Amino acid sequence: MKDLLIHWRKFKREPYAVWLGFALIGTALVLLPFATDAALGRSWVRILDHTLLYIMLALGLNIVVGFAGLLDLGYVAFFAVGAYLYALLASPQFGLHLPFWTLLPLGALVACIFGALLGAPTLRLRGDYLAIVTLGFGEIIRIFLNNLNAPINITNGPQGLNMIDPIMLGDFSFSRTQQILGITFSSVHNYYYLFLALSLLIIFISIRLENSRIGRAWVAVREDEVAAQAMGINTRNVKLLAFAMGASFGGISGGLFAGFQGFVSPESFHLTESIMVLCMVVLGGMGHIPGVILGAVLLSILPEALRYIGPLEEALFGRVIVDPADLRLLILGLAMVLIMLLRPAGLWPSPVQRREFAHHDES
Amino acid sequence: MDIFLQQIINGLVLGSIYALVALGYTMVYGILGLINFAHGEIVMIGAMISLAAIQAMTGFALPGPVIVLMGLLIAIPACMLLGYGIERIAYRPLRHAPRLAPLITAIGVSIVLQNIAMIIWGRQYIAFPPLLPEDTYTIAGASITLLQIFIFFLATVIMAGLIFLVQKTRLGRTIRATAQNPEVAGLMGVNVNNVISSTFIIGSALAAMAGLMVSAYYGLAHYYMGFLLGLKAFSAAVLGGIGNLGGAMLGGLLLGVIESLGAGYIGPLTGGVLGSHYQDVFAFFVLILVLIFRPSGLLGERVSERP
């Protein structure tokens, strides 16, 4: 058994084994929507799409919370900015129909500017103040989205915007069923591959950032701001960069969300969404990319899994006592408390974080 | 002019409730350096429990104010217990953990409380039964209800009591000592854990009273009411200088007045572009402005120095 483990460890490092692993995971990811479609039905492919969006969001927040250690409780505001920007510039609201290729970078850019605007005055503050201010900012954005239908109708108020253009690449519409090489790709399948490609891009960027000079500066600021400053890091700029970068990821996934749904309303950008994304980061393991992805996958599937609780309650008590949908947030809240108490570095922490938290236990 | 006076009166009454809640934030912050995110939810639980008790007692032929008082007397110990429990379960084990950890448990606790309240009392608004006298007086063209006078008066008395407690009693001295330096206070024979527990308990009792007041004032209660109220009270505490009791009171009153004047005048001032539904935005703008220009607040001194 032990021999096998040693062999496995050696094998794992071989270049061809690494490539084999990549190839296997790649094939699995490509085949996943068809397997899910066959096994669980079309609605689950849609859930996969949402999961990929959440992975992008969680990775964006991970830069802010995980790498730089800044608690942002209004992250969904940037998601909202991206989504509304897409919705306003590609819908009958103003009669504008800009192409996807301009909207995606534009969404990232505008969200980035919003991030910098919020960050510039607030990043001098200590962590917990920052948490409150971002919380307030998230609410302000939502209040404005809700009320900017008068005197000039910009956001269409609580009704939201609909008939948003689907995502198009040239003549290829993602929302139509397409025939490629004799295989039928339905809309959810098309979006799956688009989101997968962009998620992989964001994962790649995150990994490269983590090991870069900037990434190390973020970790240094997180661990000890004063020491980081003494080492010549411009802490304010570095934190601002984390904020803006995280915001731009939020903006991108917001734009994708708007194009995918064809409909946005302020209700989608409630505080609970911020908490949900934060929970993904915390649950998975702050600052550890595979952990964050795990957290995002687990929590995106949780509401679907909760659907089975209703019938279970009926079987046990004869009637539905608690609406399963109400349990979702309760479980999230409990998970946040328990994770912090029992496994503060998350379910799948990075080695550095694990060491840090272990050290703190001793003191 | 009478609108101005009217908004000032409304603002002071609302502000006195904010001040009560802000005191809870500021006391805990002064000692632990921690924002007790769950404090707003304690206010909500206080409102809900007192309302449930009041509704259960309306069957008996008791005078209205007595029923309300009984509701309050049930809600206060319940909230004290809740505050104590939260501190023991969610904060004490993490006292030496990285800063982010207790913040995240605090958010977790507030989500849990909110959803438990939603499961027990439902998503709908709960109306406050008409038990209190509704006499209205007119002063210089502005009207003020008996309830408003009573809320303001009660809040003032409670705050005076708190100042007495902190400045003149033995418990108060241990609280002040712990706020200055927990380690040294511990060496001087202060039981720091007890002091921390007692600040949570005192803050929660204030929160329970504020909860009843706010639901009586607006005539309703809702499982989500604690979130916004907590955020505003926190802004008030920061405005006055967090960690400073007088500051929390001043900040609360000031924020109440700013909010009511803002809501009253924003329509005419902007030519009807922005209406009074932007009322909730003022607290955040005040918060952000204070944090930019005077992060230590109006009366605070040493806040940003804490590691």
Interface residues (C-beta under 8 A of the other chain):
Chain A: V65 G69 L71 L73 P121 T122 R124 L125 R126 G127 D128 Y129 A131 I132 V133 L135 G136 F137 E139 I140 I143 N147 A150 P151 L271 I275 L278 V282 M286 V322 D326 L327 L329 L330 L332 G333 L334 A335 M336 V337 M340 L341 P344 E356 F357 H360 S363
Chain B: L34 I35 I89 A90 P93 L94 H96 A97 P98 R99 L100 A101 P102 L103 I104 T105 I107 G108 V109 S110 I111 V112 Q114 N115 I116 M118 I119 F227 L231 F234 S235 V238 G272 V273 G275 H277 Y278 D280 V281 A283 F284 L287 I288 L291 I292 P295 S304 R306
